[in-house]
Amino acid sequence: MLRCWLILASVAGALLLLPRQAAADPRSGVIEECAACHGIDGIARDTEVPHLAGQNERYLYNQMMAFRSGKRVHKEMRYMARQMSAGEIAALAAYYASLPPR
């Protein structure tokens, strides 16, 4: 019985890690779109574009949702945010938050 619980706990723990690993996949189409301006490493090459590497995950998510709803105004970002699901926004926020800041 104890062995069953240990196996179940191990599987459950592994499943909890899957979304985080998937979010960190830089080959994801969403992240490739963002990387065009913000860089695959989260470091923007253009001084007018903010760096995202190491930024707080919740902050990134909230800002993207604000662009999406129109509460935060930026033509290009609103367009991009409206093309993404909340799950995709969460995945990209997790990805950029996981990168080392510069």
N, C-alpha and C positions, 0 to 999 in steps of 0.2 A: 504494500500500500504506500509506504514512504517513497519507494522507487517511482511509482506512478506520479506522485505529487512533484518529485524532483524533475521528472521528464516534462510534466506539464508546465512547471515554473520556467524551465529552460526554454521551452518552445515559446511561451508567452513573452519572455524577455527578448528573445530573438525577433519576434514579430514587432515589438515596440521599436526596435532599431531600424526596421525596413523603411519606413517613410523618411527618416532622417538621411539614410544612405541614398535613397532615390532622389531626395531633394538636392543632394550634393553632387549630382551627376552633371558636369558641365556640358555634356552633349545634348542635354535636354533642349528641345526647340525653344522653350520660353527663355532659358538662360542665354542661348545663342542670340536671341533678339535683344535682350538687355545688354549683352556684352558688346554689341555694335557701338554703343555709346559709353557704357560704364566699364568696359573691359572684362574679359573672362576672369581676370584676377581681382576684379572689383576696383581697379585703379584706372580712372578715366584718363585718356590721353589729352582731351580737350579741357582747358582750364575753366570753361563755362559749365562743365558737367561734374556733378559731385561724385566723389569716391564712395563706394558702397562697402568695400572690404572691411570686415570687423564691426560694422554698424550693428546696433541693437536690433535683434530679430523682430521684436514687437513693434519697434519704431518703424522699421521698413514696411512691415505689413500694414500698419495704420496709415502711413503716408500713401501707399499704393491704393488703399481703400478710399482715402480722401480724394486722390486724383480720379478714381473711378466714379465716385459720387458727384464730383464737381465741387466739393468743399475746398479742395486745393486746386488752384488754377494753373494749368500748363497744357497747352494744346496737344503736344506730342505725347506727354505722359498720360493724359486723359485717354487718348486714343489707345495707347498700349494697354493701360489698365483695364479698359472696357473689353479688350479682346481676351482677357484672362479670366479663368474661374477663380474663386476664392482659394481653392486648393493649389492652383498654380502660383498664385500670389504668395501663399504660405510657403511653398517649396522654394521659390526664388529668394524670399526673405531668409529662410533657413540657410540656403546656399551662401549668400553673400555674408551673412552673419558668421558663418563658419570659417571664412577666409581671414588670414592674418592682416591686421590693419597696417598701413604705412604712415 
